[in-house]
Amino acid sequence: MPMTVVRRRRGVFPRLRKRMRNSFLFVPFAGLLIGWVLATLVVRADAFIHDLDARWTEVDLSGLWFLRTAAGFGSAAKTAVAAVSSAMLTFIGVVFSITLVALQMAAGQFSPRVLRLYVESRVTKLTLGTFLCTFLYTLRVQKEYGSSGDGDGDAVVPYLGASLAMGFLVLSLGLFVVYVHSTIRLMRVPYVMDRVCRESLRLIRDSAGPGRAVDGGAAERAADPGGATVSHVRRPGVLQAVDVPRLVALARREGLVLHLVPRIGDYLVPGTVLFRVSGGPAPSDADVQAALELGVERTTEQDLAFGIRQLADIASRALSPSVNDPTTAVQALDRIEVLLTAFAVQPLGRAFHRDADGAVRLVETLPSWPDLLDLALTEVRDYGIGSVQITRRVAACLDDLERLAPPDRREPVRRHRDLLEEAVHTTAATPQRAAFALQPDRQGIG
């Protein structure tokens, strides 16, 4: 039965937020700007305090005792600022080196698809931004106070400047500890797989809402779109996201029903058919393609199958002869089963998006239940057929899915069970070994 899918709104300025999330430029440059502005304000504040102390000796500055205690006086404070400045340069080099090593390990051990977790890490960006802020701040403060002349009795003493530098140093040290902890976790495959699984579960929850039968007219038009087509005319790339509200508003204004032909995650080349239009002439290419976001790789923003793709890649790499780590593949199958269990009760196949009046305006193609099963289990089964640990874990997964899936979705599960049994009986030397390899076990062999 056709179902209606509700997709969560993407919020304000979604493209800008995506660029900020996928870039290492915004936060570090913001840190440099903050460091420059703070240094300017602090230098002026210390000069103001110095003028008060010089002109009105009777003014009681004892309230600044905490500043004097934290920063010291004269050359000692300037020495402290210089030490912080040089230390921050070293810390920046350490953070940069650790990040490159983590990226290299992630690409080599896990999958290139999980590199985005490191690029999107807020801890890494915040740490690098804070270090750059501290470095530029202390460098400029050191220059400004040094230009006033060391040894000059009337020189400005960096009360606020050195105190704030000490505060930045403490903050940087704390962030460095958090950064190392976060990076070590991301270098451990179970945490990476859990992160991918949580993102995919959140996407499933946000993308699929309560199912409702579509009216007969809408279902008929969805089944036979006919009419004109809109082709892709811009640069090639992966279809990462679709602005559903914009397309629904466009279709409502023109009195159309748009049928999105490619799925989220497909690579589009110029000339690819994007939409089939029913109800009237096709809208302009500019209006339609402005609602599509393309990039160089798949993302988890709207791509329902991408989580399973990443987990299957991790399992396949673990089962390669150069790695030979079936236990990691079993751990990936644990998370794959979680996602398949969530998909088993969700509407799949097609998504019908309605306007405010309840009329279907956009029909989107989603992965089907057999497609998701094939993606999740085919490669792992083929690459791990020689490992008893893998076949037993796959058998346990199929048992759970056949029990939890609705009756109309159990046939694809049985098909995969038949494929597993056929592959095991083909490769096993004796019937006893085949029976042992097909015994369900959630831990493989334990």
Secondary structure by P-SEA (a helix, b strand, c coil): cbbbbbbcccccaaaaaaaaaacccaaaaaaaaaaaaaaaaaaaaaaaaaaaaacccccccccaaaaaaaccccaaaaaaaaaaaaaaaaaaaaaaaaaaaaaaaaaccccccccccccccaaaaaaaaaaaaaaaaaaaaaaaaaaaccccccccccaaaaaaaaaaaaaaaaaaaaaaaaaaaaacaaaaaaaaaaaaaaaaaacccbbbbccaaaaaaaaccccbbbbbccccccccccaaaaaaaaaaaacbbbbbccccccccccccccccccccccccccccccccccccccccccccaaaaaaaaaaaaaaaccccccaaaaaaaaaaaaaaaaaaccccccbbbbbcccccccbbbbcccaaaaaaaccaaaaaaacccaaaaaaaaaaaaaaaaccccccaaaaaaaaaaaaaaaaaccccaaaaaaaacccccccc
